[in-house]
Amino acid sequence: MKLVVLGATGNTGKLLVKEALDDGHQVLAIVRTPSKLEIQHENLRVSQGDLSCSSDLSKQFLGYDAILSCIGTTTRSNVTIYSESMKLIVEGMRANGIKRVICMSSWCVKDNRADPGPWFIEWILKPLFLRRVYVNMVEMEDFLTDECQDINFTIVRPPGLTNKQSNGKDVMTEDRMFVNGAKGMISRADVAKFMLSIVNSEEFYKKGIAIGQK
């Protein structure tokens, strides 16, 4: 397949690019600073792009089959990157007839008193450290579910991310905000592998799913 990877210079994005190339896909990595992506491969094209410009994305998406977004941020204030970038991604997809997008969110981004997640996330991480990030992730998720039923989206919600190598364990999924019985951490490598593995899976079309490992 011909895949576009966004957020390709981030820790998860780099692993996703490598995984996709190893699987024989053609990859377009759209990045702000091409020099930050040191991977070289005959099936990789690295292009400088502006995620705030819809016309720029539309031109670059031409001829590709699916979009995989690992876009993230280290800021904790005035977070809008998740929702704003997804609106432009979808606009570019529609302009080119692309139907498949997979993006990253996180465990427990939405409040559900009837089905609360792990205590540490609900009572420490979310209210004290990640509230504004989670609010914007929810805005992204709501945009996809409410306004993008013409798009085969999958929202992947991992728990905490580590930089460890893949452990080779199966990835569990649940149609909720967390995976019961799973550990609170997962490697970026395993997230990248999972995202790539479901590109053609209709099972996860138009869904938000939590992932995890025992």
Secondary structure, 3 states (H helix, E strand, C coil): CEEEEECCCCHHHHHHHHHHHHCCCEEEEEECCHHHCCCCCCCEEEEECCCCCHHHHHHHHCCCCEEEECCCCCCCCCCCHHHHHHHHHHHHHHHHCCCEEEEECCCCCCCCCCCCCCHHHHHHHHHHHHHHHHHHHHHHHHHHHHHCCCCEEEEEECCEEECCCCCCCCCEEECCCCCCCCCCEEEHHHHHHHHHHCCCCHHHCCEEEEEECC
